[in-house]
Every structure is written in C-alpha cells, then in structure tokens.
C-alpha cells in the first residue's frame, strides 16, 4: 500500500487525506492506494493543482 506525503512548513512530511484535504498524523486517516501506479496518478493531479508543494509517495504497511 502507498500513501502520498506532503512536506509541511515545519520541515516534516505528513500523510494526506484527499477527501478532507488535510494532513493527518495517523495512517489510519490517510488516503492509501493498493498499487504505486494509482498513487502516482493521484500525485500527478495534485502536482498540477499545487506546483509549489513538495510531495512524495511512500510505501506504508506490510
């Protein structure tokens, strides 16, 4: 499973929740994708909307 992480002003990366549009502290509340290609597609869309944001895909879970 994969999640998209956003770099916050504090310098730390936090996972994001797409339905809520916020960063979260627990992966339980984060948006996750089963395959990396799905997460990559969502990341490309987010990059179009937020070109200055620093985001990355990370593998989460088992």
N, C-alpha and C positions, 0 to 999 in steps of 0.2 A: 504494500500500500504506500501511497505517496501523498505528501501534503505540500502546499506552497507556503513558504515563509517570507515575511516582509521585514526589512530592516527598519527598525523604529529609530526615532531621534536619539534614544539612549545609546544606540550602537548595537543593541542586541537584536537578534532575529526572533520573531514570534510567528506561530502558525496563524492563518487567517480563516475566517468563517465567511464564505461568499454570501449565503442568504442574509446574514446580519450585516455584512460589510465592515467587520471589525477584526482586530487581532484578538487572539484568545490565549489564555495561559495553559490550558489543558488540551491535549489532542482529542479528548472526548468531544469537544465542541468544535473542532476544526473540520474544514471540508477536506475529505480524502478521496483519492481515486485508486482503483484497483491496479491500473496499469500506468506506467510512466508516460505513454503517448497521450493518454487522456489528460493528465496533469499538464503536459507540455502544451496542449491545445488551449487549455484554460489560461495558462501563463501567457501565451501569445496574445490572447484577447485582453488580459489585464495590462500587459505592456503597452498595447495600443491606447488604452484609456489613461494610463499613468506612466508616461515615458520616463519620468524622473525617478520613479520608485525603484528601489533595489530589491528584487525578489529572486528566490531560488527554490528549486524543487528538492525535497529531501525524502529519503526513504524512511518510513516510520513503521513501527510494529515489527512483527516477526518476519 
